[in-house]
Amino acid sequence: MSRLYLVPSPIGNLGDITYRAVKVLNEVDVILAEDTRTSSVLLRHYQISKPLTAYHQHNEHQVTYNLVHRIQQGETMALLTDAGTPGISDPGFLLVRECIRQNIPVECLPGATAFVPALVNSGIPMNRFAFEGFLPLKKGRQTLLKKLSEEERTMIFYESPMRLVKTLSELIIYFSAGRLCAVSRELTKIFEENKRGTLQEVYDYFKDKKVKGEIVIVIAGAESKQRQEAEME
């Protein structure tokens, strides 16, 4: 029966793909790729030869219904994003939602997602957390930061290397310089780096560096008012 597979791709090290993912990619009729050039590197590495179709944030609204129709006509497709699990700060939601509406089977394979290793190796409590993805660039940014300053769960953000220092400086303003955080970059790659400390310490470390690679920021949640009051007694 035709269906849609969501296939996580490695976030850096090509060896992190699962056996099942390789099997599925070899069996589907079409592979949907966020960037066909990036996905081609992975597919060549595993000697997978399948038709590639571009599916990204700039065309997903235009092509989703056509892709769903093709699946209904018998094609089986796999969605690959550049790195990590489709739909997590990447295209995927619209296609999944429409497949579900049309009673098309959807299977998501387990696999790489950048925020999981960043959270686990941060040393910050991970029993409860809020994944926020990328902060708004302009509209609503300050409002959201002010709101999140009171969030008691550990928070996880994605950020670009060009905006890291600016974002850390804003987090100091809204969250306080002493809030614990960890910044991970180039996860699973040769130059992986994990910097842990207070927001001020991490900001001071990165402020004069030329930062490269994808960034994950993990920040401790705010202390509960009950705990603060108990410590003051």
C-alpha positions as CSV (number, residue, x, y, z in Angstrom):
1,M,0.0,0.0,0.0
2,S,1.4,3.4,-1.0
3,R,2.4,5.7,1.9
4,L,4.6,8.6,3.1
5,Y,7.7,7.8,5.0
6,L,9.4,10.5,7.1
7,V,13.1,9.6,7.1
8,P,15.5,11.3,9.5
9,S,18.9,12.1,7.9
10,P,22.2,12.5,9.7
11,I,22.9,15.9,11.3
12,G,26.5,15.6,10.5
13,N,28.2,12.2,10.5
14,L,26.8,10.2,7.6
15,G,27.2,7.0,9.6
16,D,24.3,8.1,11.9
17,I,21.6,7.0,9.5
18,T,19.8,3.8,10.5
19,Y,19.7,0.5,8.6
20,R,16.0,0.8,8.3
21,A,16.2,4.3,6.8
22,V,18.6,3.0,4.1
23,K,16.2,0.1,3.4
24,V,13.2,2.4,3.1
25,L,15.1,4.9,0.8
26,N,16.0,2.0,-1.5
27,E,12.4,0.8,-1.7
28,V,10.3,4.0,-2.2
29,D,9.4,5.3,-5.6
30,V,10.3,8.9,-5.0
31,I,12.5,10.8,-2.5
32,L,11.4,14.3,-1.6
33,A,14.4,16.4,-0.6
34,E,14.6,19.8,1.1
35,D,17.8,20.4,-1.0
36,T,18.4,17.8,-3.7
37,R,22.1,18.6,-3.7
38,T,22.5,18.0,0.0
39,S,20.4,14.8,-0.1
40,S,22.4,13.5,-3.2
41,V,25.6,13.4,-1.1
42,L,23.9,11.1,1.4
43,L,22.2,9.0,-1.3
44,R,25.5,8.5,-3.2
45,H,27.3,7.5,-0.1
46,Y,24.8,4.7,0.4
47,Q,24.5,3.9,-3.3
48,I,20.8,4.8,-3.4
49,S,19.5,5.7,-6.8
50,K,15.9,7.0,-6.8
51,P,14.2,10.0,-8.4
52,L,14.5,13.1,-6.4
53,T,11.8,15.9,-6.1
54,A,12.4,19.2,-4.4
55,Y,10.2,19.8,-1.3
56,H,11.1,22.9,0.7
57,Q,9.6,25.9,2.5
58,H,9.4,27.9,-0.7
59,N,7.3,25.4,-2.7
60,E,5.6,23.2,-0.1
61,H,2.3,25.1,-0.4
62,Q,2.3,24.8,-4.1
63,V,3.2,21.1,-4.5
64,T,1.7,19.4,-1.4
65,Y,-1.7,18.5,-3.0
66,N,-0.1,17.2,-6.2
67,L,2.3,15.0,-4.2
68,V,-0.7,13.7,-2.1
69,H,-2.6,12.9,-5.3
70,R,0.4,10.9,-6.6
71,I,0.6,8.9,-3.4
72,Q,-3.1,8.2,-3.8
73,Q,-2.4,6.9,-7.3
74,G,0.0,4.3,-5.9
75,E,3.4,6.0,-5.4
76,T,5.3,5.6,-2.2
77,M,7.4,8.5,-1.1
78,A,10.1,9.3,1.5
79,L,10.7,12.8,2.8
80,L,14.3,13.8,3.6
81,T,15.4,17.2,5.0
82,D,18.9,18.5,5.0
83,A,19.6,17.2,8.5
84,G,17.5,15.7,11.2
85,T,13.9,14.7,11.4
86,P,11.4,16.1,8.9
87,G,9.0,18.6,10.4
88,I,11.3,19.7,13.3
89,S,12.1,23.3,12.2
90,D,12.0,21.9,8.6
91,P,9.3,21.3,6.0
92,G,7.0,18.3,6.6
93,F,4.0,19.4,8.6
94,L,1.8,20.4,5.6
95,L,2.4,17.2,3.8
96,V,1.8,15.0,6.9
97,R,-1.4,16.9,7.7
98,E,-2.8,16.5,4.2
99,C,-1.8,12.8,4.0
100,I,-3.7,12.2,7.3
101,R,-6.7,14.1,6.0
102,Q,-6.7,11.9,3.0
103,N,-6.3,8.7,5.0
104,I,-2.9,8.0,3.6
105,P,-0.6,6.0,5.9
106,V,2.3,8.0,7.3
107,E,5.3,6.4,9.0
108,C,8.0,8.4,10.8
109,L,11.2,6.5,11.3
110,P,13.2,7.1,14.5
111,G,16.5,8.8,14.0
112,A,18.6,11.9,14.3
113,T,17.3,15.2,15.7
114,A,19.9,17.9,16.7
115,F,18.2,19.0,19.9
116,V,18.3,15.6,21.6
117,P,22.1,15.1,21.9
118,A,22.4,18.8,22.7
119,L,19.9,18.5,25.6
120,V,21.3,15.2,26.9
121,N,24.9,16.4,27.0
122,S,24.1,19.9,28.4
123,G,24.1,18.9,32.0
124,I,20.8,20.8,32.4
125,P,17.7,19.0,33.7
126,M,16.0,17.1,30.9
127,N,13.0,15.6,32.6
128,R,10.8,18.4,31.4
129,F,11.7,20.7,28.5
130,A,10.2,23.1,25.9
131,F,11.5,23.0,22.3
132,E,11.1,26.5,20.8
133,G,13.0,26.1,17.5
134,F,14.1,29.4,16.0
135,L,13.1,32.6,17.7
136,P,11.2,35.1,15.5
137,L,13.7,37.4,13.8
138,K,11.6,40.6,14.4
139,K,7.9,40.6,15.1
140,G,7.1,39.1,18.4
141,R,10.7,38.4,19.4
142,Q,10.8,40.6,22.5
143,T,7.3,39.5,23.6
144,L,8.3,35.8,23.4
145,L,11.6,36.3,25.2
146,K,9.8,38.1,28.0
147,K,7.2,35.3,28.3
148,L,9.9,32.6,28.2
149,S,11.9,34.3,31.0
150,E,9.3,32.8,33.4
151,E,9.3,29.3,31.8
152,E,10.3,26.8,34.4
153,R,11.1,23.9,32.0
154,T,14.5,23.6,30.3
155,M,14.3,25.5,26.9
156,I,15.9,24.5,23.6
157,F,16.5,26.9,20.7
158,Y,18.0,26.6,17.3
159,E,20.1,29.5,16.0
160,S,22.3,30.4,13.1
161,P,26.0,31.0,13.7
162,M,25.7,34.6,12.5
163,R,23.1,35.5,15.1
164,L,24.4,33.5,18.1
165,V,26.2,36.3,19.9
166,K,23.3,38.7,19.4
167,T,20.8,36.1,20.7
168,L,23.0,35.3,23.8
169,S,23.2,39.0,24.6
170,E,19.4,39.3,24.4
171,L,19.0,36.2,26.6
172,I,21.2,37.8,29.2
173,I,18.8,40.8,29.3
174,Y,15.6,38.8,29.6
175,F,16.8,35.7,31.5
176,S,19.7,37.1,33.6
177,A,23.4,36.7,33.1
178,G,23.6,33.9,35.7
179,R,21.1,31.5,34.1
180,L,22.8,28.2,33.2
181,C,23.0,27.3,29.5
182,A,24.9,25.2,27.0
183,V,25.7,25.9,23.3
184,S,26.3,23.0,21.0
185,R,27.6,23.3,17.5
186,E,28.8,21.0,14.7
187,L,27.1,18.1,16.5
188,T,28.5,14.6,15.4
189,K,31.1,16.2,13.2
190,I,34.9,16.3,13.7
191,F,34.9,19.8,15.2
192,E,31.9,19.3,17.5
193,E,31.9,21.7,20.4
194,N,29.8,22.0,23.6
195,K,30.3,25.1,25.7
196,R,28.5,25.1,29.1
197,G,28.3,27.7,31.8
198,T,26.2,30.7,32.7
199,L,24.8,32.9,29.9
200,Q,27.4,35.5,30.6
201,E,30.3,32.9,30.5
202,V,29.0,31.4,27.3
203,Y,28.5,34.9,25.7
204,D,32.1,35.9,26.7
205,Y,33.4,32.8,25.2
206,F,31.7,33.3,21.8
207,K,31.7,37.1,21.5
208,D,35.0,37.4,19.7
209,K,35.0,34.1,17.9
210,K,34.1,33.4,14.2
211,V,31.3,30.8,14.8
212,K,30.5,28.2,12.2
213,G,28.0,25.3,12.0
214,E,24.5,24.7,13.1
215,I,23.7,25.9,16.7
216,V,21.6,24.5,19.5
217,I,21.1,26.5,22.7
218,V,19.9,24.8,25.9
219,I,18.9,27.0,28.8
220,A,17.8,26.1,32.3
221,G,14.3,27.0,33.2
222,A,13.4,29.8,35.7
223,E,13.3,28.8,39.4
224,S,9.7,28.4,40.6
225,K,8.4,31.1,42.9
226,Q,7.7,28.4,45.5
227,R,11.3,27.4,45.5
228,Q,12.5,31.0,45.7
229,E,10.2,31.7,48.6
230,A,11.3,28.5,50.4
231,E,15.0,29.5,50.0
232,M,14.3,33.0,51.4
233,E,12.7,31.6,54.6
